[in-house]
């Protein structure tokens, strides 16, 4: 074989090997066509081939890096989006937001969830009174969300979407001396036993407290149990949401009313409220003049999308899909919401 023929074969072998290595590493990228074209280059003289070999080596690497950098929208979204989204959420969503949804949302989009959890009524009052600024408001009651609608309420929201629900239950301390009774007897008979320490949230701050009072009053009427009606009007058993949950876990309370999803998230055993059918209905909306509108829209799309719904179902929320919209003015970017 001539020296020129050997040079051409050596050059072709180099290009082929270089292209093969890049394609093997970057098989998912969009640079294969360009690299393949290089491998089919025409025969070159030895000297020019040697010069171009170095160029091809660098070009292959550059194409591979560029191709993979734009291989899919999801891979670039987390690197292109930065900043926070300020979410006011019902206290019963705290674990969901901070432990699962928040980290997954950041990984998928690059935005950081800043979650403020408290009683829904308290959060709504903070928005209305301009105590704090929120991008997104997630309430456990449509009635609370509606206190932000209309000119008389500041037009803070013009629409909201129902997206999940969770039944009201009675969670209890597993080592309580009343634990066995709660497992074997009607809940309404046990909570009126002497020495039973019952907790519920303040109805003026939290929709869960409203449901607890309704459960007591409805059962008092249905079962002719005046003692339950007395419990419904007492304030000594009212707690803020976080202390209430902590006291059930520590044994400071024998039992407390809360949402099923809340009890599950904190690993508290619970009994259903037989005889009543009450649940927290979760709504979501964007607050007027949201300072991080794009992030707010991305968060709602994520929460109501496949990953968010999966996380909610894992915590035993009853997911409403598609979410049901009330009002008008839903941003067109909210593709996860059907109006």
N, C-alpha and C positions, 0 to 999 in steps of 0.2 A: 504494500500500500504506500502511496506517495505521502511525503511529509505534509502536503496541503490537506490530503484526505484525512490524515490523522488529526490535524488541527481542527478540521470541521467537526469530526466525530467527538473530539474532546470538548469543544465548545457546546455542541448540542447536548452532550451528556451533562455538562455543568448546568445548563439552563433547565434541562429536564429534571435533574435532581433538586435544584433550587425550587422550581415550581411545585414539584411533588411534595417537598417538605412543608411549604407554605400552605398548600391545599389541605394536607393532612391535619395541620394545626387549625386552620381557619375554614374548615369544611362548611361551617354554617354562614359564612360571610358572602358578600356579593362580589368578591374580587375574582372568583374562579374564571369567569369568561376572559377577563383581561390577562390573567396569568396563563391561561391556555393558549391565547393568541401569541404570547411571547414564546411559548414552547414550540410553536410552529413557524418561527422566524426563518427567513431564507438563509441559505449558506452565506457565510461571511468570510472574508479573508482572515487569516490567523491574527494579524495585528489588531484589526478593527474588532474582531470577535473578542479578543482579550480585553480591549478597552470597554466594550459594551457589557462584558460579563459583570464587571464591578457595578455598572449602572443598574443592571437587571437585579442584582442581589439587593441593592438598596431599595430599588423600586418595589420589589416584591414585598419586602418588609413594610414599607410605607403603605402600600395598598392593603396589606393584611390588617394593619392596625386601624387604618381609616375605615375599612369595610366592617370590621367587628365593632368599631365604635358606634356605627349607625345600623347595626343589624336588626334592631327591633325598637319600637317606640318605648316599650317598658324598660329597656336597658338605659335609655337616655333620660327618661322622665325623672328618675331619682337624682340625676346629676344636674338637670337644668332647673328644677324647682327648688327654691329655698324659702325660708320664712315660716311664720306660725299661722295657725288658724285657732282663734279663740272660741271655744265651745262652752256654753253654759248647759250642763246636762243634769237631769234628775239624779238625785243621790243614789238611787237604785241601779244606775248605770255605771257607777264609778269603777267597779272591777272590770267590766267589759271594756270601757274606754281606755283605761290606763294599762291594763295587762295584755290585752289582745288587739283590739282595734287600733289603738294609737301606734304601737310599734309596726304593725302590718301596713298601716296607712303611710307611715314615714318611709318604709322600705319601698313601697310601690310608687310613691310620688315625690319624695324628697321634702314634703311639707311636714312640719312638726305640730302635733296636736297639743294644745294647751287647754286642759280640761278643768273646769270649775264645777264641782258637784255640790249640790245642796238641795233643799226642798224646792220643788218647781215654783211654788208661789213666791218664795223668797227670791229666787232668781229673776222671776218676772218683775217683781217690785224693784229689784236693783237695776234692771234695764229701763223701766219706766221712769225711775227717779234719777237716772244717769249716774248711779253709784259706780258702775263699771261698764266697759264696752265689750260687746260680744259680736262675733260674726254669725254664729249659729246658736239657736236655742232649741234644746231638746227637752220636752216636758213629758210628764207622766199623766197629763190630763188635757184633753182638748179645751175644757172650760178655762183652764189657766192660760193657755195660749191665746184664747179669745179675749182675755183682758188686755192684750196688747194691740188689738185691732180697733180700727175706727179713729176718727178725728178726736173724739173725747179722750181716747187712750194714747194719743200721740202718734197714731199710725205706724207703730213700730214694726208691725208685720201686716201683710195683706193676704197671705196664704199660709197654709200649713198642710202637711201630709201625715196621715196615719200610717205607721210602718210596723208596729209591733204591739204586743199586749202581754201581760203577765198576771195571773190570778192572785188575788189577795189570799194569804194563808196565815196560819199561826205557827211560827217557828219557835222551837223550845230548846232549852239547855238539856243535853242528853243525860247529865247526871242529876237533874232535878228530882226531888222526891215525888214530883207529880208526873214524871215522864211516862211511867207505866199507865197511869190513869189517862193521859192524853192519847196513848196508843189504843186503849181499850174502851174508853167512854166518850160520849159526845163532848166536843170541846166546850160547849156552852155550859155544861154541868161542872166541868173541872175548874174553869177560871173563876168561879164564884166560891170555891172551897176556901176555908179559912187559911190564911197564910200564903195564898197564891200571889206571886208578884208578877203583875201584868204590865206590859209596856205598849205604847203606840205613839206615833208621831203627832205633832201639833197640827190639827186640821187647818189652821190659818196659814201654815207654812208649807205643808206637804199634802198632796192628794191622797197618799196612802193613809194619812190620819183621817181624812174624810171617809174613805172606804171602811176603815175600822169602826168608826162611829156608826156608819150605815149598817154594817154587819151586826153590831150589838143591838141597835134599835129594831132592825127587821126581825131578828131572832127573838128579841124580847116580846114583840107583838105576836109573832107566830107561835111561840111556845108558852106565852103567858108567864114570862119570867121578869118581874119588875127589877130584880137585882141587875140584870143586864142593861136596862135603861139607865139605871143609876151610874153604872160604869161608863156609859156612853157620854155622860155629861160631866164626869169628874175630870179634873185637870192634873191631879197628882200623879197620874200614870202617863203623862205626856212628856216626850223626850225629843230632843233634836235627833235627826236620823242616824248620824254616825255613833253617838253615845248609846243609842238604843240598840243598835246592832252589836256593838262591843259588849254591852251588858248581858246580852243573851249568850254570847260566846264565853264570857267569863263566869257566868252563873249569878250575876247580880240580879238578873231577872229570870223567872221561871219560863216565861214565854213572851213573845211580842208579835204583834201583827206586822206583816211585811209582804212584799211581793214574792211569789214563788222563785223567780229568777234570782232575786236578792238572797233568799235563803240558800239556794243551791250554790251561788258564788262564794258564800262564806262557810259552806259545808255544815249548815245547821239543819238538823232534822225538822220536819214540819208535818202538820196535819191540815187537811183541807177543811174549809169552812162549810161543812154540810148544812144544807138548808138555805144557803145564799149563793148567788152567782155574781161576784164582783171582781173586777180586774182593773189594773192600771192600763190605760190606752196611751201609747207613746206617740208623740208627734214631733215633727222636725220642721224647721223653717230657717230662713236667712233674715237676720235683723236689719232693719233700715240703716243705711249708711255704714254697712259692714266695711271695716277698713281693709280687710283681706278677702275681697269678693271672690277672686279666682280660687284661692285656697278653700274658701267656704263651699264653693260649688264642687270642687274636687272631693272634699270630705263627704258631702252628701251623696255624691255618685258612688263613692267607695263604700260607705256604710250600707247603702241600699243595693249595692251590687252583689255579685256572687260571694266574694270573700267576707264582706260584712255580714251578709245574711247567714253564712256558714257559722261565723263566730256567735251570732245571736242564737241560732238554733242549738249550738253546743251548750249555751247557758240556759236552754229551755225557754227562750222567749218564743211566743207565738208570732211568727213573722207574717205580716200582711204584704202580699206580693201579687200584683204591683201595688205600691203605696197609693192610698186614696187621698186625692187632693181636695182641699176645701179653700174657697176664695179664688183670687185671680192674681196674675202677675208672676207666675212661676218662670224663672229665667230659662231661656231656651237651652242653655248649657247643661241643665239638669236632665240628662237623658235617662236617668234611672227612675224618674217620676212620670207617671201617666196622669194627665189632667182629664 
